[in-house]
Amino acid sequence: MMSAIFFYLAAFFALLFSVFMLFQKEPVKAALSLLAVFISTAGIYLALSSNILAFFQIMLYAGAIMTLFIIAINIAPLDKLSK
């Protein structure tokens, strides 16, 4: 029962942050929302008792891929993107 509640709560947050990510105008806020989606997805994996997938979700996506996204956002000229 408790894992079902945790599953639905993580799924709700994943959907909420994905919608929030889609409608963001600032790229850094969108990237942070994507990070929250990755962490929520790891929570879904934990609710399904798949610990290794949750570990890789956190380490690979939330760690490495998001670091690359943030670096790319900081390197990109944002004044040209906003016009």
N, C-alpha and C positions, 0 to 999 in steps of 0.2 A: 504494500500500500504506500509506504513512504517513498519507494523508488518511482512509483507512478506519479506521485505529486511532484517529485524533483524533476522527472522527465518533462511533464507538462509545463512546469515553471521555467525550465531551461529552454524549451521550445518557444514559449511565449516571449522570453527575452531575446532569443535569436531572431524571431520575426519582428519584434519591436525595433531592435537596433538595425536590422537590415532595411526597414522602411525609413528609419531616421537617417541612415547612411545615404539612401537614394536621394533624399531631398535636401541635403546639405549643400551650401554654396561654398564653404571653405574646405579646401582639400584636406587640411590637417584634422578637422573635426570628422570628416568622412572616414579618414583612415583610422581614427580612434574608435569610431562606430564599428568599422570592420573588425578591429581588434576585439571588441565586445562580442561580435558575432562569432568569432573564432573561439573565444572562451566559452560562450554559451553552447557551441557545438561540442566542445570537450565535455561540458556538463551532461549533454545528451548521451555521449559515449559512456560516461561514468554511470549514468542511470541504467544503461543497457549492459552493465558489467563488462565493458570492454576497456580495461584499464590501459592496455598498450596503445590502442588508438587514441585515447584521451591524452596520453603522454606525448605521442608524436604530434597530435594536433597542437598542443601547447608549445612544444619545442620547435617544430618546423614552421608552422604557420604563424602562430602568435609571436614567436621569437624571431626567426630568421627572415621570413617573408615580410613581416611588418617592419622590421628594421630597414630592409631594402626599400619599401614603399616610402617610409619617412625620409630616408636619404634622398630618394628621387624627387619627392615633393620639395624638399629644401633646396635642391640644386636647380629645379625648374624655375624659370623667371615668371613669378606669379602676376606681375603687372601685365604681361602679354596675354595670360590666360583669362584675366578678368574682362578684357575688352571684347 
